[in-house]
Structures are given as structure tokens and as C-alpha cells.
Amino acid sequence: MGIGGCIIAFALGAIVTFGVNWHVHGVNMDVVGVILMVAGLLGLVTYASIFRRRRVYGAGRIEEVVEERRYNDGL
């Protein structure tokens, strides 16, 4: 789940928790909304942590690629 999916999950959870007044037999919609918000927030924190780690470790590294070709003329 990317950053967009995390934000959408959080927004849907907030809408279900605070914006609608649905009643489904056997399902507490407030709990479903809170679970969606928590999942979106955890996904966003995880994504940001991984992205930050890539930037910190990847920005300072300089990789040098050396290519060597050998030709054999059949000698």
C-alpha cells in the first residue's frame, strides 16, 4: 500500500467513524472506522520510515561501475 492508499484508508475510516450513521446488524461501524484509521496511519508511518531510510543511505553513496571487455581474435 503506497502513500495514496494509506491516506485513502485513513480518510475512509474517518468518514465511517464520524460522518455516517449506519447501523449494520452485528458490526460496530465506529470500530471499523477506527481500525481503518489506525491501519492507514501505521501504513503511512511505515512508508515514511522506509522512504527516509532509502534517502539517508542512498544519497551519500556513489557507485562506480567499471566495465571491461576482452576480445579474442581467435589466436
C-alpha positions in Angstrom: 0.0 0.0 0.0 1.5 3.3 -1.1 1.2 6.7 0.4 -2.1 7.3 -1.5 -3.6 4.1 -0.3 -2.7 5.0 3.3 -4.3 8.4 3.1 -7.4 6.9 1.5 -7.7 4.3 4.2 -7.4 6.9 6.9 -9.9 9.2 5.2 -12.4 6.4 4.7 -12.0 5.4 8.4 -12.7 9.0 9.5 -15.8 9.2 7.3 -17.1 5.9 8.6 -16.4 6.8 12.2 -17.5 10.4 12.3 -19.6 11.1 9.1 -22.2 8.4 8.7 -24.8 7.0 11.0 -25.2 3.5 9.5 -26.4 0.5 11.6 -25.3 -2.9 10.4 -26.5 -5.9 12.4 -23.6 -7.5 14.2 -21.0 -4.9 13.1 -20.0 -1.8 15.0 -19.2 0.8 12.3 -17.3 3.0 14.7 -14.8 0.2 15.4 -14.5 -0.5 11.7 -13.7 3.2 11.1 -11.1 3.3 13.9 -9.4 0.2 12.5 -9.2 1.8 9.1 -7.8 4.9 10.5 -5.2 3.0 12.5 -4.2 0.9 9.5 -3.8 4.0 7.3 -1.7 5.7 10.0 0.5 2.7 10.5 0.9 2.3 6.8 1.9 5.9 6.4 4.4 5.7 9.2 5.9 2.5 7.8 6.1 4.0 4.3 7.7 7.2 5.6 10.3 5.2 7.6 11.3 3.1 4.6 11.4 6.1 2.3 13.6 8.0 4.9 15.9 5.1 5.2 16.4 5.0 1.4 17.1 8.7 1.3 19.6 8.6 4.1 21.6 5.6 2.9 21.1 6.2 -0.8 22.0 9.9 -1.1 25.6 9.7 0.1 26.7 6.6 -1.7 28.5 7.0 -5.0 28.7 3.8 -7.0 31.3 3.4 -9.7 30.7 0.9 -12.5 33.7 -0.4 -14.3 33.1 -2.4 -17.5 35.9 -4.4 -19.0 35.7 -6.1 -22.4 38.1 -8.6 -23.8 38.1 -9.6 -27.4 39.7 -12.8 -28.6 40.6 -12.7 -32.3 40.9 -16.4 -32.4 44.6 -16.5 -31.7 
